[in-house]
Amino acid sequence: MINLVIDIGNSRTKIALFNQHDLMFNVPIDRLTAGHVLKLKEDYPQLNKVILSSVKPYDDELKRVLTEEFDQFIELDHLTELPIENLYETPDTLGKDRLAAAVGANELFPDQNLLIIDAGTAITYDLVSEKNQFIGGNISPGLEMRFKALNHFTGKLPLVNYSDDFEPVGRNTIDAIRAGVQNGILFEIAQTIDLFNRNYQNLHIIMTGGDSYFFDKKLNYSIFVHFNLTLIGLNRILEHNAKKK
């Protein structure tokens, strides 16, 4: 049987098809409609289960199709049963992308201590223990957010974009901003890794998110980069709940 995984973010949506645990394909899309889903059902008659994670309201017609046209439809929330234990003190405030990425990392590396770093709009650091428990983590501003903050909250500092080529010391304002922001994040990630390493043995580091490659190349750690971590996690949650039926 084939699974449909839908991840609706703030700026774009990702959809993926899985043959049980095997990723068949995934594509980004600006806006998912009921018509898109019905076409997938037509093209893949074995498509019978779907999970959706959304950070914002979505179309009522899309929800109707997902509810009526599939044998099983799960909309991820803090009450959804998980394949790992969630020890977060406020599960209703835990970001769905953080939780799904943690489950995805645990799917790839079960029974191991894991630090999941999601380098996107924000940078999140989340810990899954070797007991397959989500412990919690930290949240920090991402690369673009820091550049925009310096521009927005000051009177004269320009808006700067990141670059792979930057000096440790800026000799003009643009280079100073770029070096300050980019080195600052690199120092933060390195110190966070060291902190978690001191508390958890044999820690595996997994990085995901749009800025992963920028940071991965510049850090002296063994880091596994996987851009489909959230989709893998959502699919595992779907499969876990399907077995409970």
Protein Blocks (a to p, Z undefined) as FASTA:
>chain_A
ZZddddddfkbccddddehjacfbdcddfbdcfklmmmmmmmmmmlcbdcdddfbdcdfk
lmmmmmmmpfbdcdddfkbccfbdcfbfblmlpcfklmmmmmmmmmmmghiacddddddf
bccdddddfkopafbdcddddfklmmmmmmmmpmklccddddfbdcfbdcbfklmmmmmm
mmmmmmmmmmmmmmmmmmoghiacddedjklmmmmmmpccdddddfklmmmmmmmmmmmm
mmmZZ
